Amino acid sequence: MSTAMTKLVMRTEMAEALASKYGLDVGSLMEVLSKTIMPNKTATSTQVMALVVAAKQYDLNPLMGEIMAFPTKDGGIRPMVGLDGWAAIMNRHPMYDGMETEEIYDKDGHFIGVTCRIYRKDRNHPTVVTEYHIECKRDTEPWRKWPIRMTRGKAVIQCCRLAFGLSGIYEPDEELPQYRRIQLA
């Protein structure tokens, strides 16, 4: 079997598995995803399949917004995972053994960041990440309304990434180098 044919078979099997998981046929799944996963609602079949591959890899539900796709300039996608998706990955991991977050304030009582600790059953020490509000904040309504909650989410996401060695998925605010994208041949 040619390499191209092998890739096509693998992608078809992934789409069938994902569709079956949600009680859909492949055509319906692909149609729904092509109309919902991209901000402009015009995903190509290749972009949809790239999202299916990432969703299957991390067992995330694109229909519930656990994983989304953002188009790249060259026609690929960037798989973006929101906090609910990162939490799903973390909570399903067999070595996950709990998490703590701690808000950090300066000497004058102003909020400056959040430290997250994720514990694994197979490690003696937690993975610890501190995210600073000044580095994370965006000029958006959620960041203005809930600066502590939003910074906590960033700390959890980055700690989860390190604790479980997750790659190839990103959180929506990340700026990515052009070479880190998914594009299927």
C-alpha positions, 0 to 999 in steps of 0.5 A: 500500500502506498504512503498516501493510501496508508494515510487516507486509511488511517484518517478514515479510521480516525474519523469513523472512530470519532463519529461512532463515539458521538453516535454520528455517521462520518458524513454528518460529523464532517459536515458539523465540524466543517461548519463549526470548528473554524471562526469563519465557518468555512473549514476545508475537509483537510482542516476538519480531518486535521482536527479529527486527528488531534481530537482523537489523539487527546480524546477531546470532544470538538462538538463540546468545544474541548478542542477547536481549530484556527486556520494558519496562513498556509491552509493548515490548522492550529489545534486550540484547547480551552481550559475544559479540554486541558482539565479533561486530559489531566483528569483522565490521566492515570498518573494524575494525583491532584492539583493545587493553585495559589494566588500570589499578591505583592506586599501592598495586596495587589494580585500578581500571579498564580502558582499551580502544582500538579501531583503525579502518582509516579513522581516524588515532587509536583510539577510547579508553574507560576504564571504572572498576570502582567505577562498573561493578561489580554485587553478583553472583557473576561480578563477585565472582569475576572483577572484572577480566574483567567490567570489561574487558568493559564497557570493550570494549562501550562502546568498540565502541559509540563506535568503530562508532556503534552505537545501539538495542542495549544491554548487560544492565546498562544502565539505559535511559530509557523512551523508548529502547525498541523497540516495533512498531506 
